[in-house]
Amino acid sequence: MRTALVLLCIGGLGCAAEVDPLANDDTAEGQASVTVTRLRPIADRGSWQVEGTNAGTVVTTNLYQLVDDATPDNGTLVRTMAGASSGSHRTAYGTGPAGTASSVTVRYRAGRGATTGSIQAFLFQGSTQIGAGPVHSLNDAAQWAWADFEDPFSVTLASANNLETRIVLNNEGGTSIVRYTQVYLDVSTTAGAATRSPAGAWAIRQVSSLAELDSSATQSQISNALATPGIVGFGMRVPVSAIMPTSGTFDTTILDRGLAIARAHGKLFKPRVIWGRYTPSWATGPTFSDGTGTAPLPFRSDGSANTTFESAYRFFMEREVAWASAHADVRMLDCGWYSLKYSELYFGPGVQSAYGASAATNETRFIAAHERLIDIALTAASGSGIPVGFGLSGHGPIGDIAPALAQHMEDRDPTRTSIFMQANGWGPGGEWGGPLESTLDAGVWPKHVDRAVQDISPSSCRTAANWQGMFASARTLQTTYVEIYTYQWQLGAMNCDQRALDEMRAQIGAYRPVP
């Protein structure tokens, strides 16, 4: 007999699994299993000429909470306003299950008062309408009674994130009300057929050790950020030396702890590993020093590969993918470069002039070396369904380097399912955080690679208008995810006043990623 795993979820948070026997038991051996995930509303996306009631009390905000319950008929509902011939309510379902979605069934419970009426459901992914269900008459059931409806939609979606429904209530009799008390989605996905998705807004924090991660100050800051509506996950930046302290060792302790913190808050998780000056000495190969530390050079004196580093990088990536594969709530792996101090490109003086070669020669070598890291990461993650990502911001004259690497990503992943490129300088002045803003805009963003932006530490406090502009930019760029440091949830140096902090939270809640 073939069975399907049914997951009961609330917006991609905790899921409880049941095994549901399927009617057909003649499935060919080896066919991909189908998972059915139940999603309930987690937010409102709009309403028109409707109001809610909770045990008879009129409610006008957070209407989704009146129709998200697993047990209907408990006194909560959304209804047309007095005198309205129709009304509508739109709700969002947040992070969906990993895999390719083949069908979405909208299930809802509705009824009429002392009138005649009908109801219709529309399915969206973000702002894009996927389909419209049939108009269902409410007149077959008695007045003030409830009836159950279901509208199946056959789809092919690489991601089940950001699904939304719009329920339209038609009061055709013109008196009394039309109402509904429950709505949810059953999403069918094929395991392993598409990558996991990091779509959404992430709160990120860099830590140097397990002790720093577990400190009360760090925990308080993380908890405050993760409590913000709209934050889908916790991103943790950590030095490679904390995971790979000795040759042949892959210690997942700090990764496990970061994942546990995310889970404790009902969030997803993704790690970002920093190499550069944190690379263990046995893994560096040839090195350079540029004031703030010593880091591996991307190439040897003859321009050939730094095989010592690449071997360690491959060892790490293969084991990190294996670890992530065992945890479905790890939604992607942010990969590091050779770098220096940060997890970004570093083409500073010590690399430009390495071995006495010209900057042009070393730039060519630099690009080739970083293309090999992309290839190593993609090969390690191949078949796992886990996407990888790289930051294309950096230090030095990278105006030709970042576009070249973006092109390599496009060439390696033409279907846009396996890799993300990220700008790490997202702020009021743009996304790159340096003097090459227009150059990188023109060279990187036209590439057909899924993209993201990461918040940069502000040079001065941010205003409400700053946050509005930043998220407008993220929308224009059609980003799949955005990252904001946990220390941004503060007044003073980070946010100029309470209005700015409130606007940051509001923009996070309103952010709609491109799946």
C-alpha positions as CSV (number, residue, x, y, z in Angstrom):
1,M,0.0,0.0,0.0
2,R,1.2,3.5,-0.8
3,T,0.9,6.1,2.0
4,A,1.4,9.8,2.1
5,L,2.8,11.9,5.0
6,V,0.3,14.5,6.1
7,L,1.9,17.5,7.9
8,L,-0.3,19.8,10.0
9,C,1.4,23.2,10.0
10,I,0.7,26.8,11.0
11,G,2.5,29.0,8.5
12,G,5.6,26.8,8.3
13,L,6.2,26.7,12.0
14,G,5.9,23.4,13.9
15,C,4.4,20.5,12.1
16,A,2.8,17.3,13.4
17,A,2.9,14.3,11.1
18,E,0.2,11.8,10.4
19,V,0.2,8.9,7.9
20,D,-2.7,9.0,5.5
21,P,-3.4,5.9,3.4
22,L,-4.0,6.8,-0.2
23,A,-6.8,5.3,-2.3
24,N,-4.4,4.1,-5.0
25,D,-1.9,1.4,-4.0
26,D,-0.6,0.5,-7.4
27,T,2.1,3.2,-7.6
28,A,5.1,2.2,-9.6
29,E,8.2,1.3,-7.5
30,G,10.5,4.2,-7.1
31,Q,8.0,6.9,-7.8
32,A,8.6,10.1,-5.7
33,S,6.4,10.2,-2.6
34,V,3.8,12.9,-2.2
35,T,3.5,14.9,1.0
36,V,0.3,16.7,1.9
37,T,0.9,19.7,4.2
38,R,-1.9,21.6,5.9
39,L,-1.4,25.3,6.1
40,R,-3.5,27.7,8.2
41,P,-3.6,31.5,7.9
42,I,-0.9,33.5,9.7
43,A,-1.8,37.1,8.6
44,D,-4.3,39.3,6.9
45,R,-3.5,40.7,3.4
46,G,-6.6,42.8,3.1
47,S,-10.4,43.0,3.6
48,W,-13.3,44.9,2.1
49,Q,-16.8,45.4,3.6
50,V,-16.4,42.6,6.1
51,E,-15.9,42.5,9.9
52,G,-15.3,39.7,12.4
53,T,-17.1,38.6,15.5
54,N,-15.7,36.7,18.5
55,A,-18.4,35.3,20.8
56,G,-20.7,38.1,19.6
57,T,-18.1,40.9,19.9
58,V,-17.3,42.8,16.7
59,V,-13.6,42.6,15.6
60,T,-12.0,44.7,12.9
61,T,-8.3,43.7,13.1
62,N,-6.4,40.4,12.9
63,L,-9.4,38.8,11.1
64,Y,-7.3,35.8,10.1
65,Q,-7.3,34.7,13.8
66,L,-11.1,34.2,13.5
67,V,-10.9,31.7,10.6
68,D,-7.6,29.9,11.4
69,D,-8.8,27.5,14.0
70,A,-8.8,23.8,13.6
71,T,-12.2,23.5,15.3
72,P,-14.9,25.6,13.6
73,D,-18.2,26.7,15.0
74,N,-16.6,28.1,18.1
75,G,-18.0,31.6,17.9
76,T,-15.4,33.2,15.7
77,L,-16.2,34.2,12.1
78,V,-15.9,36.9,9.4
79,R,-19.1,38.3,7.9
80,T,-20.3,40.9,5.4
81,M,-21.1,44.3,6.9
82,A,-24.7,45.4,7.3
83,G,-26.1,46.6,4.0
84,A,-23.2,45.3,2.0
85,S,-24.0,43.2,-1.1
86,S,-20.6,41.6,-1.0
87,G,-17.3,41.6,0.9
88,S,-13.9,39.9,0.8
89,H,-11.1,38.8,3.1
90,R,-7.6,37.9,2.0
91,T,-5.2,35.9,4.2
92,A,-1.6,34.7,3.9
93,Y,-0.1,31.3,4.8
94,G,3.6,32.1,5.0
95,T,6.3,29.5,4.5
96,G,5.2,26.3,2.8
97,P,6.7,22.9,2.6
98,A,9.8,22.1,0.5
99,G,9.4,20.5,-2.9
100,T,7.4,21.1,-6.0
101,A,3.7,21.7,-5.3
102,S,1.4,19.8,-7.6
103,S,-1.9,20.7,-6.1
104,V,-3.4,23.1,-3.6
105,T,-6.9,22.5,-2.2
106,V,-8.7,25.4,-0.5
107,R,-11.0,24.2,2.2
108,Y,-13.5,26.5,3.9
109,R,-16.7,26.5,6.0
110,A,-19.4,29.1,5.3
111,G,-23.0,29.9,5.7
112,R,-25.8,32.5,5.4
113,G,-28.0,34.3,7.8
114,A,-31.6,35.3,6.9
115,T,-30.8,35.9,3.3
116,T,-29.6,34.2,0.1
117,G,-25.9,34.2,-0.9
118,S,-22.9,32.5,-2.4
119,I,-19.1,32.3,-1.8
120,Q,-16.0,32.0,-4.0
121,A,-12.3,31.3,-3.3
122,F,-9.3,32.7,-5.2
123,L,-5.8,31.4,-4.8
124,F,-2.7,33.5,-5.1
125,Q,1.1,33.2,-4.7
126,G,2.1,36.7,-3.6
127,S,0.4,39.1,-5.9
128,T,0.0,36.6,-8.7
129,Q,-3.4,34.9,-9.0
130,I,-3.1,31.1,-9.5
131,G,-6.8,30.4,-10.0
132,A,-10.4,31.0,-9.1
133,G,-12.7,28.4,-7.7
134,P,-16.3,28.1,-8.7
135,V,-19.1,30.2,-7.1
136,H,-20.8,28.0,-4.5
137,S,-24.4,28.6,-3.5
138,L,-25.0,28.9,0.2
139,N,-28.7,28.4,-0.3
140,D,-28.7,24.6,-0.1
141,A,-28.1,24.7,3.6
142,A,-30.6,26.2,6.1
143,Q,-30.3,29.7,7.3
144,W,-27.7,30.1,10.0
145,A,-26.3,26.7,9.3
146,W,-22.8,25.9,8.1
147,A,-21.6,24.1,4.9
148,D,-18.2,22.8,4.0
149,F,-16.5,23.5,0.6
150,E,-13.3,22.5,-1.1
151,D,-11.7,23.8,-4.3
152,P,-8.8,21.8,-5.7
153,F,-6.3,23.6,-7.9
154,S,-3.8,21.7,-10.1
155,V,-0.6,23.6,-10.1
156,T,3.2,23.3,-10.7
157,L,4.9,25.5,-8.3
158,A,8.7,25.3,-7.6
159,S,7.9,26.7,-4.1
160,A,4.8,26.6,-1.9
161,N,5.8,29.7,-0.1
162,N,3.7,32.9,0.1
163,L,0.3,31.3,-0.8
164,E,-2.7,33.5,-0.2
165,T,-6.5,33.1,-0.4
166,R,-9.2,35.7,-1.1
167,I,-12.7,34.6,0.1
168,V,-15.5,36.6,-1.6
169,L,-18.9,36.6,0.2
170,N,-21.9,37.6,-1.8
171,N,-25.1,38.6,0.0
172,E,-27.6,38.2,-2.9
173,G,-30.7,38.7,-0.8
174,G,-29.5,42.1,0.5
175,T,-30.5,41.5,4.1
176,S,-28.8,39.9,7.1
177,I,-25.3,38.6,6.5
178,V,-23.1,36.0,4.7
179,R,-20.2,34.6,6.8
180,Y,-17.4,32.1,7.0
181,T,-15.7,30.6,10.0
182,Q,-12.7,28.5,8.7
183,V,-10.2,28.4,5.8
184,Y,-7.1,26.4,5.3
185,L,-4.9,24.8,2.5
186,D,-3.9,21.3,1.8
187,V,-0.7,21.5,-0.3
188,S,0.6,18.4,-2.1
189,T,4.4,18.4,-2.8
190,T,6.8,15.9,-4.3
191,A,9.8,15.3,-2.1
192,G,13.1,16.2,-3.5
193,A,11.8,17.6,-6.7
194,A,12.8,21.1,-6.0
195,T,15.0,23.0,-3.6
196,R,14.0,24.1,-0.2
197,S,13.3,27.8,-0.2
198,P,14.6,30.5,2.2
199,A,11.9,33.0,1.1
200,G,11.1,35.7,3.6
201,A,12.7,38.1,6.1
202,W,15.5,36.7,8.3
203,A,17.0,37.9,11.5
204,I,20.7,37.3,11.5
205,R,23.4,37.3,14.1
206,Q,27.2,36.6,14.0
207,V,28.8,34.8,16.9
208,S,32.4,33.7,17.4
209,S,31.7,30.8,19.7
210,L,29.1,28.7,21.4
211,A,29.6,30.7,24.6
212,E,28.8,33.9,22.9
213,L,25.7,32.3,21.2
214,D,24.5,31.1,24.6
215,S,25.2,34.4,26.5
216,S,22.1,36.1,28.0
217,A,22.7,39.3,26.0
218,T,22.9,37.4,22.7
219,Q,19.8,35.3,23.5
220,S,17.8,38.3,24.5
221,Q,18.7,40.1,21.2
222,I,17.8,37.1,19.1
223,S,14.5,36.4,20.9
224,N,13.4,40.0,20.5
225,A,14.1,39.9,16.8
226,L,12.5,36.5,16.2
227,A,9.3,37.6,17.9
228,T,8.6,40.1,15.1
229,P,5.7,39.1,12.8
230,G,7.0,38.4,9.4
231,I,10.4,37.0,10.4
232,V,10.6,33.5,9.0
233,G,13.9,32.4,10.3
234,F,17.2,32.8,12.2
235,G,20.4,33.1,10.2
236,M,23.6,32.5,12.1
237,R,27.1,33.6,11.0
238,V,29.8,31.5,12.5
239,P,33.6,31.1,11.9
240,V,34.6,27.9,10.2
241,S,37.1,27.2,13.0
242,A,34.2,26.7,15.4
243,I,33.0,23.8,13.3
244,M,36.2,22.4,11.8
245,P,38.8,22.9,14.5
246,T,41.2,20.1,13.4
247,S,41.8,18.3,10.1
248,G,39.2,15.7,9.5
249,T,36.8,17.0,12.2
250,F,33.3,18.3,11.6
251,D,31.7,19.4,14.9
252,T,28.1,20.3,14.5
253,T,27.6,21.5,18.1
254,I,27.2,25.2,17.3
255,L,25.1,24.4,14.2
256,D,22.8,22.2,16.3
257,R,22.5,24.9,18.9
258,G,21.6,27.5,16.3
259,L,19.0,25.2,14.9
260,A,17.5,24.6,18.4
261,I,17.2,28.3,19.0
262,A,15.3,28.8,15.7
263,R,13.0,25.9,16.5
264,A,12.3,27.1,20.0
265,H,10.9,30.3,18.4
266,G,9.0,28.4,15.7
267,K,11.4,29.6,13.0
268,L,13.5,28.2,10.2
269,F,17.3,28.2,10.2
270,K,20.2,28.8,7.9
271,P,23.9,29.0,8.7
272,R,26.6,31.2,7.1
273,V,30.2,30.1,7.5
274,I,33.0,32.6,7.4
275,W,36.4,31.5,6.2
276,G,39.1,34.1,5.6
277,R,41.1,34.8,8.7
278,Y,39.1,32.2,10.6
279,T,40.4,29.4,8.3
280,P,42.4,26.9,10.4
281,S,46.2,27.0,9.6
282,W,46.2,23.5,8.2
283,A,43.6,24.4,5.6
284,T,44.9,27.8,4.3
285,G,47.6,26.9,1.8
286,P,49.4,30.0,0.7
287,T,48.4,33.2,2.6
288,F,48.5,37.0,2.6
289,S,48.2,39.6,5.3
290,D,46.3,42.9,4.9
291,G,46.3,44.6,8.3
292,T,43.3,42.9,9.9
293,G,44.5,39.4,9.7
294,T,46.1,36.6,7.6
295,A,43.9,34.7,5.2
296,P,44.3,32.1,2.4
297,L,45.3,33.3,-1.1
298,P,42.9,32.0,-3.8
299,F,45.7,30.8,-6.0
300,R,49.3,29.7,-6.1
301,S,52.3,31.5,-7.6
302,D,51.8,30.0,-11.0
303,G,48.1,30.8,-11.0
304,S,47.0,27.3,-10.2
305,A,44.4,26.3,-7.6
306,N,45.0,26.5,-3.9
307,T,44.3,22.8,-3.6
308,T,44.9,22.8,0.2
309,F,42.0,25.3,0.8
310,E,39.8,23.7,-1.9
311,S,40.2,20.3,-0.3
312,A,39.2,21.6,3.1
313,Y,36.3,23.6,1.5
314,R,35.0,20.4,-0.3
315,F,35.3,18.4,2.9
316,F,33.3,21.0,4.8
317,M,30.6,21.5,2.2
318,E,29.9,17.8,1.8
319,R,29.4,17.3,5.6
320,E,27.4,20.5,6.0
321,V,25.0,19.3,3.2
322,A,24.7,15.9,4.9
323,W,23.9,17.7,8.2
324,A,21.4,20.0,6.6
325,S,19.7,17.1,4.7
326,A,18.7,15.6,8.0
327,H,16.9,18.8,9.1
328,A,14.0,20.0,6.8
329,D,13.9,23.4,8.6
330,V,17.4,24.2,7.4
331,R,16.3,26.1,4.3
332,M,19.7,26.9,2.6
333,L,23.4,27.1,3.2
334,D,25.1,30.5,2.9
335,C,28.6,29.7,1.6
336,G,31.8,31.6,2.3
337,W,34.6,32.8,0.0
338,Y,38.4,33.0,0.6
339,S,37.6,36.5,2.0
340,L,39.4,38.1,4.9
341,K,37.3,39.5,7.7
342,Y,33.8,39.1,6.4
343,S,31.9,36.5,4.4
344,E,32.3,38.5,1.2
345,L,34.7,39.0,-1.7
346,Y,38.1,40.3,-0.8
347,F,40.3,41.6,-3.6
348,G,42.4,44.0,-1.5
349,P,46.1,45.0,-2.0
350,G,47.6,41.8,-0.6
351,V,45.7,39.7,-3.3
352,Q,46.0,42.2,-6.1
353,S,49.8,42.2,-5.9
354,A,50.3,38.6,-4.8
355,Y,53.5,37.0,-6.2
356,G,54.5,40.3,-7.9
357,A,52.0,39.7,-10.7
358,S,49.8,42.5,-12.1
359,A,46.4,43.3,-10.7
360,A,44.9,42.3,-14.0
361,T,46.6,38.9,-14.0
362,N,45.6,38.2,-10.4
363,E,42.0,39.4,-11.1
364,T,41.7,36.6,-13.7
365,R,43.1,34.1,-11.3
366,F,40.8,35.4,-8.5
367,I,37.7,34.9,-10.6
368,A,38.7,31.4,-11.7
369,A,39.4,30.4,-8.0
370,H,36.0,31.7,-6.8
371,E,34.2,30.0,-9.7
372,R,35.7,26.8,-8.4
373,L,34.2,27.4,-5.0
374,I,30.8,27.9,-6.5
375,D,31.3,24.6,-8.4
376,I,32.3,22.8,-5.2
377,A,29.3,24.0,-3.3
378,L,26.8,23.2,-6.1
379,T,28.3,19.7,-6.5
380,A,28.1,19.0,-2.8
381,A,24.5,20.1,-2.7
382,S,23.4,18.4,-5.9
383,G,20.5,16.1,-5.4
384,S,19.9,17.3,-1.8
385,G,17.2,19.9,-2.6
386,I,19.2,22.4,-0.5
387,P,20.1,25.7,-2.3
388,V,23.4,27.5,-1.6
389,G,24.1,31.2,-1.6
390,F,27.1,33.6,-2.0
391,G,27.5,37.2,-1.3
392,L,28.8,39.4,-4.2
393,S,29.6,42.5,-2.2
394,G,33.2,43.0,-1.1
395,H,36.4,45.0,-0.7
396,G,38.6,46.2,-3.5
397,P,38.0,46.8,-7.2
398,I,35.3,44.1,-7.8
399,G,33.4,45.9,-10.5
400,D,34.3,43.2,-13.0
401,I,34.6,40.3,-10.5
402,A,31.1,40.3,-9.1
403,P,29.4,40.3,-12.5
404,A,31.7,37.5,-13.7
405,L,30.8,35.4,-10.7
406,A,27.1,36.2,-11.2
407,Q,27.3,35.1,-14.8
408,H,29.0,31.8,-13.7
409,M,26.1,31.2,-11.3
410,E,23.6,31.8,-14.1
411,D,25.5,29.4,-16.3
412,R,25.6,26.7,-13.7
413,D,22.0,27.0,-12.6
414,P,19.9,28.1,-15.6
415,T,16.7,26.8,-14.1
416,R,17.2,29.1,-11.0
417,T,16.6,26.4,-8.4
418,S,19.9,25.9,-6.7
419,I,21.8,29.1,-6.0
420,F,21.3,32.6,-4.7
421,M,23.4,35.8,-5.1
422,Q,23.3,38.4,-2.4
423,A,24.2,42.0,-1.9
424,N,25.5,42.6,1.6
425,G,25.3,46.4,1.7
426,W,21.6,46.9,1.8
427,G,20.9,50.3,3.3
428,P,19.4,53.8,2.5
429,G,22.1,54.3,-0.1
430,G,21.6,51.1,-2.1
431,E,22.5,47.5,-1.8
432,W,26.2,47.2,-2.2
433,G,27.6,49.5,0.6
434,G,30.4,51.1,-1.4
435,P,31.5,53.4,-4.2
436,L,30.7,50.8,-6.9
437,E,26.9,51.0,-6.4
438,S,25.9,51.8,-10.0
439,T,28.6,49.6,-11.5
440,L,27.4,46.5,-9.6
441,D,23.8,47.4,-10.2
442,A,24.4,47.3,-13.9
443,G,26.7,44.3,-13.9
444,V,25.0,41.9,-11.4
445,W,21.3,42.5,-11.2
446,P,20.5,41.8,-14.9
447,K,21.9,38.2,-14.4
448,H,19.1,35.5,-14.2
449,V,20.0,34.4,-10.7
450,D,17.7,34.5,-7.7
451,R,18.7,37.3,-5.4
452,A,18.7,38.6,-1.8
453,V,19.9,41.6,0.2
454,Q,21.6,41.8,3.6
455,D,21.3,44.8,5.9
456,I,24.5,46.7,6.5
457,S,25.5,48.3,9.8
458,P,24.3,51.9,9.6
459,S,26.7,54.8,9.7
460,S,23.9,56.9,11.4
461,C,20.6,56.0,12.8
462,R,17.8,55.1,10.4
463,T,14.5,56.9,10.0
464,A,11.1,55.5,9.1
465,A,11.7,56.8,5.5
466,N,15.0,54.9,5.4
467,W,13.2,51.6,6.0
468,Q,10.5,52.4,3.5
469,G,13.1,53.1,0.9
470,M,15.1,50.0,1.7
471,F,12.1,47.7,1.4
472,A,10.9,49.4,-1.8
473,S,14.3,48.6,-3.2
474,A,14.0,44.9,-2.1
475,R,10.7,44.7,-3.9
476,T,12.0,46.4,-7.1
477,L,14.9,43.9,-7.2
478,Q,12.4,41.0,-6.7
479,T,14.3,39.5,-3.8
480,T,13.5,36.1,-2.4
481,Y,14.8,37.0,1.0
482,V,16.1,39.8,3.1
483,E,18.4,39.7,6.1
484,I,18.5,42.1,9.0
485,Y,20.9,42.0,11.9
486,T,19.4,41.4,15.3
487,Y,21.0,44.5,16.8
488,Q,18.8,46.6,14.5
489,W,15.9,46.1,16.9
490,Q,17.2,49.0,19.0
491,L,16.7,52.7,19.4
492,G,19.6,55.2,19.3
493,A,22.4,54.3,17.0
494,M,20.3,51.9,15.0
495,N,16.8,53.5,14.8
496,C,16.5,57.2,15.4
497,D,13.2,57.0,17.2
498,Q,10.3,54.7,18.0
499,R,8.6,55.6,14.8
500,A,11.6,54.2,12.8
501,L,11.6,51.0,14.8
502,D,7.9,50.6,14.3
503,E,8.3,51.2,10.6
504,M,11.0,48.6,10.4
505,R,8.7,46.0,12.0
506,A,5.8,47.1,9.7
507,Q,8.0,46.7,6.6
508,I,9.1,43.2,7.7
509,G,5.5,42.2,8.2
510,A,4.5,43.5,4.8
511,Y,7.5,42.1,2.9
512,R,6.4,39.7,0.1
513,P,9.3,37.7,-1.3
514,V,9.5,36.4,-4.9
515,P,9.2,32.6,-4.5
